[in-house]
Amino acid sequence: MRARGPEKASDGDGKPAGEPAPSVPPSPLADAANAFLAHLADAREASAHTLRAYRHELDRLLGWLAREAPDAADPRTLDARTLRAFVLDRAGATPAPAPRTVARAVASLRAFGRYLAASGRAE
């Protein structure tokens, strides 16, 4: 019996978990999100579930920014006020998301923010 190697993380649609959703417009922030997810997959060995959850939240953020704050689509211009507005908008959606869903969004954004700062992509 052959030993199986580590399976590639997937979003469930056959694409690797680090690939952007087609609805997310290209931007420096989208590039940073892709690099962050690749970092999670490679250096941090994040699970496929974690990668899928973080990709989902980052795609939501990028879509929201494209509509609500297009000037913040660059890692250097993204600030806490804008992220707070995104989380409040997400929490106030109808139907209201479960508290765990909002907590997951906050955790994803915190990890992404730490990555941006550590990688020198944000100030």
C-alpha positions as CSV (number, residue, x, y, z in Angstrom):
1,M,0.0,0.0,0.0
2,R,1.4,3.4,-1.0
3,A,1.6,6.2,1.5
4,R,-0.5,9.2,0.4
5,G,1.1,12.6,0.3
6,P,-0.6,15.6,1.8
7,E,-3.7,16.5,-0.1
8,K,-3.9,19.9,-1.7
9,A,-6.4,22.3,-0.1
10,S,-9.4,23.0,-2.2
11,D,-12.4,25.3,-2.0
12,G,-14.6,22.4,-3.0
13,D,-14.8,23.5,-6.7
14,G,-11.5,21.8,-7.7
15,K,-9.5,25.0,-7.5
16,P,-6.7,25.4,-4.9
17,A,-8.0,27.3,-1.8
18,G,-5.7,30.2,-2.4
19,E,-7.2,31.1,-5.7
20,P,-9.5,34.2,-5.8
21,A,-13.2,33.9,-6.5
22,P,-14.0,35.2,-10.0
23,S,-16.2,38.0,-8.6
24,V,-13.2,39.7,-6.8
25,P,-11.7,42.5,-8.8
26,P,-7.9,42.5,-9.2
27,S,-6.2,45.0,-6.9
28,P,-3.1,45.2,-4.7
29,L,-5.2,44.1,-1.8
30,A,-6.5,41.1,-3.6
31,D,-2.8,40.2,-4.5
32,A,-2.0,40.6,-0.8
33,A,-4.9,38.3,0.2
34,N,-3.7,35.7,-2.3
35,A,-0.1,35.9,-0.8
36,F,-1.6,35.7,2.7
37,L,-3.5,32.5,1.9
38,A,-0.5,31.0,0.2
39,H,1.5,31.8,3.4
40,L,-1.2,30.1,5.5
41,A,-1.1,27.0,3.3
42,D,2.7,26.7,3.0
43,A,4.4,28.2,6.1
44,R,1.6,27.7,8.6
45,E,0.2,24.4,7.1
46,A,-3.4,25.6,7.6
47,S,-6.2,23.1,7.0
48,A,-8.3,23.2,4.0
49,H,-11.3,24.3,6.2
50,T,-9.3,27.3,7.6
51,L,-8.2,28.3,4.1
52,R,-11.7,28.1,2.8
53,A,-13.1,30.1,5.7
54,Y,-10.4,32.8,5.4
55,R,-10.8,33.0,1.6
56,H,-14.6,33.4,2.1
57,E,-14.1,36.3,4.5
58,L,-11.4,38.0,2.4
59,D,-13.6,37.7,-0.7
60,R,-16.4,39.3,1.2
61,L,-14.1,42.1,2.4
62,L,-12.7,42.7,-1.2
63,G,-16.2,42.8,-2.7
64,W,-17.5,45.2,0.0
65,L,-14.4,47.4,-0.5
66,A,-15.1,47.6,-4.2
67,R,-18.6,48.8,-3.5
68,E,-18.3,50.9,-0.4
69,A,-14.7,52.1,-0.1
70,P,-12.8,51.7,-3.4
71,D,-10.0,54.0,-2.2
72,A,-9.1,51.4,0.4
73,A,-8.3,48.6,-2.1
74,D,-4.6,49.1,-1.4
75,P,-3.0,47.6,1.7
76,R,-1.4,50.9,2.5
77,T,-4.7,52.8,2.6
78,L,-6.7,50.1,4.4
79,D,-7.3,51.3,8.0
80,A,-9.1,50.1,11.2
81,R,-12.0,52.4,10.6
82,T,-12.8,50.8,7.3
83,L,-12.4,47.3,8.6
84,R,-14.7,48.2,11.5
85,A,-17.3,49.5,9.1
86,F,-17.1,46.2,7.1
87,V,-17.6,44.1,10.3
88,L,-20.5,46.3,11.4
89,D,-22.1,46.0,8.0
90,R,-21.6,42.3,8.0
91,A,-23.0,42.0,11.5
92,G,-26.0,44.1,10.6
93,A,-27.0,42.1,7.5
94,T,-30.4,40.6,7.2
95,P,-30.7,37.9,8.2
96,A,-28.2,38.5,11.0
97,P,-25.2,36.2,10.9
98,A,-24.5,34.0,13.9
99,P,-22.1,35.5,16.4
100,R,-19.6,32.8,15.5
101,T,-19.7,34.0,11.9
102,V,-18.9,37.5,12.9
103,A,-16.1,36.2,15.2
104,R,-14.7,34.2,12.3
105,A,-14.7,37.4,10.2
106,V,-12.9,39.3,12.9
107,A,-10.3,36.6,13.4
108,S,-9.7,36.4,9.6
109,L,-9.2,40.1,9.4
110,R,-6.9,40.2,12.4
111,A,-4.7,37.5,11.0
112,F,-4.7,39.2,7.6
113,G,-3.8,42.6,9.2
114,R,-0.9,41.0,11.1
115,Y,0.3,39.4,7.9
116,L,0.2,42.8,6.1
117,A,2.2,44.5,8.8
118,A,4.7,41.7,9.1
119,S,5.3,41.4,5.4
120,G,5.7,45.2,5.0
121,R,2.7,45.5,2.7
122,A,0.9,47.9,5.1
123,E,2.2,50.7,7.3
